């Protein structure tokens, strides 16, 4: 039978019974509003309560999975509830952004020059704004995280740290804001490795407005190596020993400030100096 030729008709009760017997043998049969609906074939036949054929409509083939509409509804509600709880308890978007940043970096060419500046592009979105309608100060630190992940991945630092069984944590950071970033304003985070000592790498990140090159914010961070030393990490990367560049004056002042702060806090709490950098 050519189902595509079916049209709305009216018929005798005897003919309707024949159609019903035929329809009953079709897989995927469902009842709805007193009529019969055939699912899974290119045919939809509605039978009115009076016993006559009410309508015939051609529909795309569907797959009958054996689920009722109520089962599908409850599963959808459950998935929505679990998603809501997950987003309430965890910063899901942070982990998604971090994963995508690392994935994109792995797909990009490797930056073989350890001291080369790396550019990470961004855009100010509505959820980045505060009450003054510019990018919230905490968002700068968040975006800088993604830029560092990208930099450490593309430069090979992450690979070298993992190869020697070491780890890396943020030990200190300082950011200075110079000009606000507004809604839908594009920006670039330019990340570069400045220098390193026996304990940590020192990284500078600049938030630059591409339209005029103005540095809207600048961040300095200290990335502490756990279980090994930066010299060993660089040696593993470069296959030879590489000396650190000279420390800029502002970095030396910043290190002195951190050391003075650590000594003051240790004196206040009565904690003696240990092997860890605090």
C-alpha positions as CSV (number, residue, x, y, z in Angstrom):
1,X,0.0,0.0,0.0
2,X,1.3,3.5,-0.9
3,X,0.9,5.4,2.4
4,X,1.9,8.7,0.8
5,X,-1.4,8.7,-1.2
6,X,-3.6,8.6,1.8
7,X,-6.1,11.5,2.1
8,X,-8.8,12.5,4.6
9,X,-11.9,10.4,3.8
10,X,-15.2,9.4,5.2
11,X,-16.1,5.7,5.2
12,X,-18.6,3.2,6.4
13,X,-18.2,1.5,9.8
14,X,-17.4,-1.8,8.2
15,X,-14.5,-0.2,6.3
16,X,-13.4,1.5,9.5
17,X,-13.2,-1.8,11.2
18,X,-10.9,-3.1,8.5
19,X,-8.7,-0.1,8.8
20,X,-8.6,-0.6,12.6
21,X,-7.6,-4.3,12.2
22,X,-4.8,-3.3,9.8
23,X,-3.6,-0.4,12.0
24,X,-3.6,-2.7,15.1
25,X,-0.9,-4.9,13.4
26,X,1.4,-1.9,12.9
27,X,4.3,-1.6,15.4
28,X,4.3,1.5,17.6
29,X,0.6,1.9,17.9
30,X,-0.5,4.4,20.5
31,X,-3.9,5.7,21.7
32,X,-4.7,9.4,21.9
33,X,-8.0,11.3,22.4
34,X,-10.2,8.3,21.5
35,X,-8.4,7.6,18.2
36,X,-5.5,5.7,16.9
37,X,-2.0,7.1,16.1
38,X,0.5,5.0,14.1
39,X,4.1,5.9,15.1
40,X,7.1,4.6,13.2
41,X,5.6,4.6,9.7
42,X,5.0,7.4,7.2
43,X,1.3,7.5,8.2
44,X,-0.9,9.0,10.9
45,X,-4.5,7.9,11.0
46,X,-7.0,9.5,13.4
47,X,-10.3,7.7,14.0
48,X,-13.1,9.8,15.4
49,X,-15.4,8.6,18.2
50,X,-18.2,8.3,15.7
51,X,-16.4,5.4,14.0
52,X,-15.5,7.2,10.8
53,X,-12.1,8.1,9.6
54,X,-11.4,11.6,10.8
55,X,-8.1,12.4,9.1
56,X,-5.0,10.9,7.5
57,X,-1.7,12.9,7.6
58,X,1.7,11.9,6.2
59,X,4.5,12.2,8.9
60,X,8.2,11.5,8.9
61,X,9.3,8.0,10.2
62,X,10.0,7.9,13.9
63,X,11.8,5.4,16.1
64,X,9.6,3.9,18.8
65,X,11.7,3.5,21.9
66,X,8.9,2.3,24.1
67,X,8.8,5.4,26.4
68,X,5.6,7.1,27.3
69,X,5.2,10.9,27.3
70,X,5.1,10.9,31.1
71,X,8.4,8.9,31.4
72,X,10.1,11.3,29.0
73,X,8.7,14.3,31.0
74,X,9.9,12.9,34.4
75,X,13.4,12.2,33.0
76,X,13.6,15.7,31.6
77,X,12.6,17.2,34.9
78,X,15.2,15.0,36.7
79,X,18.0,16.1,34.3
80,X,17.0,19.7,34.7
81,X,17.1,19.4,38.5
82,X,20.5,17.7,38.6
83,X,21.9,20.3,36.2
84,X,20.6,23.1,38.5
85,X,22.1,21.5,41.6
86,X,25.4,21.0,39.8
87,X,25.6,24.6,38.6
88,X,24.6,25.8,42.1
89,X,27.4,23.8,43.9
90,X,30.2,24.1,41.4
91,X,31.5,26.8,39.1
92,X,30.8,24.7,36.1
93,X,31.5,27.4,33.6
94,X,35.0,27.9,35.0
95,X,35.9,24.2,34.4
96,X,34.4,24.3,30.9
97,X,36.4,27.4,30.0
98,X,39.6,25.9,31.5
99,X,39.1,22.7,29.5
100,X,38.4,24.6,26.3
101,X,41.4,26.8,26.8
102,X,43.8,23.9,27.2
103,X,42.1,22.0,24.3
104,X,42.5,25.0,22.0
105,X,46.1,25.4,23.0
106,X,46.9,21.8,22.2
107,X,45.4,22.3,18.7
108,X,47.6,25.4,18.1
109,X,51.3,25.4,17.1
110,X,53.8,24.9,19.9
111,X,55.6,28.1,21.1
112,X,59.2,26.9,21.2
113,X,60.6,30.2,22.6
114,X,60.1,30.1,26.4
115,X,60.3,33.9,26.7
116,X,58.0,34.7,23.8
117,X,54.9,36.7,24.6
118,X,51.6,34.8,24.2
119,X,48.3,36.5,23.3
120,X,44.9,35.3,24.5
121,X,41.8,37.1,23.2
122,X,38.7,37.8,25.3
123,X,35.4,39.7,25.2
124,X,33.5,41.4,28.0
125,X,30.2,39.7,28.4
126,X,27.1,40.7,30.5
127,X,28.0,38.2,33.3
128,X,31.4,39.9,33.6
129,X,29.9,43.2,34.7
130,X,29.5,44.7,38.1
131,X,27.2,47.5,39.4
132,X,29.2,50.1,37.6
133,X,28.6,48.3,34.3
134,X,32.3,47.6,33.6
135,X,34.3,44.4,34.0
136,X,34.4,43.2,37.6
137,X,37.8,43.2,39.2
138,X,37.6,39.5,40.0
139,X,36.9,38.7,36.4
140,X,40.4,40.0,35.5
141,X,42.0,37.3,37.7
142,X,39.7,34.6,36.2
143,X,40.5,35.5,32.6
144,X,44.2,35.6,33.5
145,X,43.9,32.0,34.8
146,X,42.7,30.9,31.3
147,X,45.5,32.8,29.6
148,X,48.1,31.2,31.9
149,X,46.7,27.8,31.2
150,X,47.0,28.5,27.5
151,X,50.5,29.9,27.8
152,X,51.8,27.0,30.0
153,X,50.3,24.4,27.6
154,X,51.6,26.0,24.3
155,X,55.0,26.7,25.7
156,X,55.5,23.1,27.0
157,X,55.9,24.1,30.6
158,X,53.0,21.9,31.7
159,X,54.5,19.0,29.9
160,X,57.9,19.4,31.4
161,X,56.5,19.8,34.9
162,X,54.5,16.6,34.5
163,X,57.5,14.8,33.0
164,X,59.6,15.3,36.2
165,X,56.7,14.5,38.5
166,X,56.4,18.1,39.9
167,X,53.5,20.4,40.4
168,X,52.8,24.1,40.3
169,X,50.6,26.5,42.4
170,X,50.0,30.2,42.5
171,X,52.0,31.6,45.4
172,X,51.3,35.3,45.0
173,X,49.8,37.8,42.6
174,X,49.3,41.5,42.3
175,X,47.1,43.3,39.8
176,X,46.9,47.0,39.0
177,X,43.9,48.5,37.1
178,X,44.4,51.4,34.8
179,X,41.3,51.7,32.6
180,X,37.9,50.0,32.7
181,X,36.8,47.4,30.2
182,X,33.2,47.9,29.1
183,X,30.4,45.6,27.8
184,X,31.3,43.8,24.5
185,X,34.7,45.4,24.5
186,X,37.4,43.1,23.1
187,X,40.7,42.7,24.9
188,X,43.9,40.7,24.7
189,X,45.8,39.2,27.6
190,X,49.5,39.2,26.7
191,X,51.4,36.7,28.9
192,X,55.1,36.3,29.2
193,X,57.6,34.6,31.5
194,X,59.9,37.2,33.0
195,X,62.3,35.2,35.0
196,X,62.7,32.4,37.6
197,X,64.6,31.6,40.8
198,X,65.2,28.4,42.8
199,X,61.6,28.2,43.8
200,X,59.2,29.9,41.3
201,X,58.5,31.3,37.9
202,X,57.5,35.0,37.6
203,X,54.9,35.8,35.0
204,X,53.6,39.1,33.7
205,X,50.1,39.5,32.1
206,X,48.8,42.6,30.4
207,X,45.2,43.3,29.5
208,X,45.5,45.3,26.3
209,X,42.7,47.1,24.4
210,X,43.4,46.2,20.7
211,X,41.7,49.4,19.4
212,X,44.4,51.7,20.8
213,X,46.9,49.4,22.5
214,X,46.3,50.8,25.9
215,X,47.3,48.6,28.9
216,X,44.0,48.5,30.9
217,X,45.5,46.3,33.7
218,X,48.7,44.5,34.5
219,X,49.2,41.4,36.7
220,X,52.3,39.9,38.2
221,X,52.2,36.4,39.6
222,X,54.6,34.0,41.3
223,X,54.1,30.3,40.2
224,X,55.7,28.1,42.8
225,X,57.1,24.7,41.7
226,X,56.4,21.8,44.1
227,X,58.6,18.8,44.3
228,X,61.4,20.2,42.1
229,X,62.9,23.4,40.8
230,X,62.2,25.8,37.9
231,X,65.8,25.2,36.7
232,X,65.1,21.5,36.3
233,X,61.8,22.2,34.5
234,X,63.5,24.6,32.0
235,X,66.3,22.1,31.5
236,X,63.8,19.3,30.8
237,X,62.1,21.6,28.2
238,X,65.2,22.9,26.5
239,X,67.4,19.7,26.8
240,X,70.1,22.0,28.3
241,X,70.7,24.3,31.2
242,X,69.3,27.8,30.6
243,X,70.0,30.7,32.9
244,X,67.1,33.0,34.0
245,X,67.0,36.5,32.5
246,X,67.8,39.4,34.9
247,X,65.1,40.3,37.4
248,X,63.5,43.7,36.6
249,X,63.5,46.3,39.3
250,X,59.7,46.2,39.9
251,X,59.9,42.4,40.3
252,X,62.7,42.7,42.8
253,X,60.7,45.3,44.8
254,X,57.6,43.0,44.7
255,X,59.6,40.0,45.9
256,X,61.0,42.1,48.8
257,X,57.5,43.2,49.7
258,X,56.3,39.6,49.7
259,X,59.3,38.5,51.9
260,X,58.7,41.3,54.3
261,X,55.0,40.4,54.5
262,X,55.9,36.8,55.2
263,X,58.3,37.7,58.0
264,X,55.7,39.9,59.6
265,X,53.0,37.3,59.5
266,X,55.3,34.6,60.9
267,X,56.4,36.9,63.7
268,X,52.7,37.6,64.5
269,X,51.7,33.9,64.6
270,X,55.0,32.6,66.1
271,X,55.6,30.3,63.2
272,X,59.2,29.5,62.4
273,X,60.6,29.4,58.8
274,X,60.1,26.2,57.0
275,X,61.1,24.8,53.6
276,X,58.0,26.0,51.9
277,X,57.7,29.4,50.4
278,X,55.0,31.4,52.1
